[in-house]
Amino acid sequence: MKILPALLQRAPAVERSRFEAAAVTVKLPAGKQMLALRDMPAVMAFPSTGAVRVYLVSREGREITLYRIKPGDSCVLTASCILGGAGFPALAEVEKEVIAWAVPAAVFREWVARSEFWRHYVFQLLGERLAGVLAKLEETSFERVDLRLARILLSGSNEWTGTHQRLAVEVGTAREVISRILERWRSAGWIETKRGCIKILNRPALQAQSGQA
């Protein structure tokens, strides 16, 4: 018997049974492109492990992350495409190896048409994702790059692993901008930079820079 997604804990027994009968388990390696621009999604996926990044790429090649799909989440753009018959408007790539339940698009469409539980789920997903994307838009449009960068570095431990390009994608700006800010902070003694690694030396200074002090 499959271990079902947490979202089905509050579902009617008949919906749990239908999910168990229709869903198959898939494993996707890190780096795999799940969906490209204008693809028609073949399945609705419900990850149990890993992470998928949904993002846009500008004509100049700059990327901006819209949101991440983590265990317990689903992709609202995939749901929208399945229900509306439209092509995927972004790109989706596996960031960390994913194990997920996959339900055929036609089956998921039938569930939403027939079941109040699944309609509620889609509307809830839409509301949550829309709020997150609007917050991201507000952040990238109105907040200074250095504030956003400081918050990302402060979001974990005192050591951040990754490239300047990866930081640029997360912040939503050009790599050159990130490099200039990091060099300024390095010169001030706030951080230490090594290849693929940034170590925080003065956390209070970065917190003040981020507006979190």
C-alpha positions in Angstrom: 0.0 0.0 0.0 1.3 3.4 -1.0 2.1 6.1 1.7 -0.1 8.8 0.5 0.6 12.6 0.5 -0.2 14.5 3.6 -2.8 16.6 1.8 -5.0 13.4 1.6 -5.2 13.0 5.4 -8.2 15.3 5.3 -9.7 13.8 2.1 -12.8 11.6 2.0 -12.0 7.9 1.9 -13.1 7.6 -1.7 -10.6 10.2 -2.8 -7.8 8.5 -1.0 -8.7 5.2 -2.7 -8.9 6.8 -6.1 -5.5 8.5 -5.6 -3.9 5.2 -4.5 -5.3 3.5 -7.6 -4.2 6.2 -10.1 -0.9 7.5 -8.8 2.5 6.0 -9.6 5.8 6.8 -7.9 8.5 8.5 -10.0 12.1 9.3 -9.3 13.7 12.3 -11.0 17.4 13.2 -10.7 18.8 16.6 -9.8 19.2 18.8 -13.0 16.4 17.2 -15.0 14.3 19.6 -16.9 10.7 18.6 -16.0 8.9 21.2 -18.1 10.0 23.7 -20.7 8.3 26.7 -22.1 5.0 25.8 -23.8 5.1 22.2 -22.8 1.8 20.5 -22.1 2.1 18.8 -18.6 1.3 15.1 -18.9 1.0 14.5 -15.1 0.2 16.3 -11.9 3.0 15.6 -9.5 3.0 15.5 -5.7 6.6 15.4 -4.4 7.4 13.5 -1.2 11.2 14.4 -1.3 13.4 16.8 -3.0 12.8 20.2 -4.6 11.8 21.6 -8.0 12.5 25.2 -9.1 10.0 27.0 -11.3 11.6 30.0 -13.1 11.6 32.4 -16.0 14.5 33.3 -18.4 14.7 36.7 -20.0 15.9 37.3 -23.6 19.2 38.3 -22.2 19.5 35.0 -20.4 18.8 36.3 -16.8 16.8 34.0 -14.6 14.3 34.7 -11.9 12.9 32.1 -9.6 9.1 32.2 -9.2 8.8 29.5 -6.5 10.0 26.1 -5.4 8.0 23.0 -5.1 8.9 21.0 -2.0 7.5 18.0 -0.2 3.8 18.6 0.5 3.5 21.2 -2.4 2.3 21.0 -5.9 2.8 23.2 -9.0 0.0 25.7 -9.5 1.1 26.4 -13.0 1.0 22.7 -13.9 -2.6 22.5 -12.4 -3.6 25.7 -14.4 -2.2 24.2 -17.6 -3.9 20.9 -17.1 -7.3 22.5 -16.3 -7.1 25.2 -19.0 -5.4 23.3 -21.8 -2.5 25.9 -22.0 1.2 25.3 -22.5 3.5 25.8 -19.5 4.4 29.5 -19.2 7.8 29.0 -17.4 10.5 26.3 -16.9 10.7 23.7 -14.1 13.9 21.9 -13.2 14.7 19.4 -10.5 16.9 21.1 -7.9 17.3 18.2 -5.5 16.5 14.6 -6.5 12.7 14.2 -6.3 10.5 11.2 -5.5 6.9 12.0 -6.3 3.4 10.6 -6.9 2.3 11.3 -10.5 -1.3 11.4 -11.6 -2.1 11.5 -15.3 -3.3 14.9 -16.4 -6.7 13.6 -17.7 -7.4 11.9 -14.4 -6.5 15.0 -12.4 -8.8 17.1 -14.6 -11.6 14.6 -14.0 -11.1 14.7 -10.2 -11.2 18.5 -10.1 -14.4 18.6 -12.3 -16.1 16.0 -10.0 -14.7 16.5 -6.5 -15.2 19.4 -4.1 -12.1 18.3 -2.3 -9.8 18.7 -5.3 -11.4 22.0 -6.4 -10.8 23.4 -2.9 -7.2 22.1 -3.1 -6.6 23.8 -6.5 -8.0 27.2 -5.3 -6.0 27.0 -2.1 -2.9 26.3 -4.0 -3.6 29.2 -6.4 -4.1 31.6 -3.5 -0.9 30.5 -1.7 1.2 30.6 -4.8 -0.2 33.9 -6.1 0.6 35.6 -2.7 4.1 34.2 -2.9 4.7 35.4 -6.5 3.3 38.8 -5.7 5.7 39.1 -2.7 8.6 38.1 -5.0 7.5 40.7 -7.6 7.3 43.4 -4.9 10.7 42.4 -3.5 12.5 42.4 -6.9 10.8 45.6 -8.1 11.1 47.8 -5.0 13.8 46.5 -2.7 17.5 47.2 -3.1 19.6 44.3 -4.4 22.0 44.5 -1.4 19.0 44.1 1.1 17.8 41.0 -0.8 21.4 39.5 -1.0 22.0 40.0 2.7 18.8 38.2 3.6 19.7 35.2 1.4 23.2 34.9 3.0 21.7 35.2 6.5 18.9 32.6 5.8 21.2 29.7 6.8 24.4 29.2 8.8 27.4 31.5 8.7 28.6 29.8 5.5 26.8 29.9 2.1 27.8 27.5 -0.6 27.3 28.3 -4.3 28.4 30.5 -7.1 27.8 34.2 -7.8 25.6 33.2 -10.7 23.4 31.1 -8.4 23.1 34.1 -6.0 22.2 36.3 -9.0 19.4 33.9 -9.9 18.1 33.9 -6.4 18.1 37.7 -6.0 16.9 38.3 -9.5 19.8 40.4 -10.9 23.0 40.2 -12.9 26.0 38.2 -11.7 28.2 41.3 -12.0 26.0 43.2 -9.6 26.3 40.4 -7.0 30.1 40.3 -7.4 30.4 44.1 -6.9 28.3 44.0 -3.7 30.2 40.9 -2.3 33.6 42.6 -3.0 32.4 45.7 -1.1 31.4 43.6 1.9 34.6 41.6 1.7 36.7 44.8 1.8 34.7 45.9 4.8 35.5 42.7 6.6 31.9 41.5 6.7 32.5 38.3 4.7 35.2 36.1 3.4 34.9 34.7 -0.1 36.4 31.6 -1.5 35.7 29.6 -4.6 32.1 28.4 -4.3 31.8 29.6 -0.7 31.0 32.8 1.3 31.7 32.9 5.0 30.0 35.5 7.2 32.4 37.2 9.5 30.2 40.0 10.8 26.6 38.9 11.1 25.3 42.0 12.9 26.6 44.2 10.1 24.8 42.1 7.5 21.7 42.0 9.6 21.7 45.8 9.7 22.2 45.8 5.9 19.2 43.5 5.4 17.0 45.6 7.6 16.6 42.7 10.1 18.7 44.2 12.9 
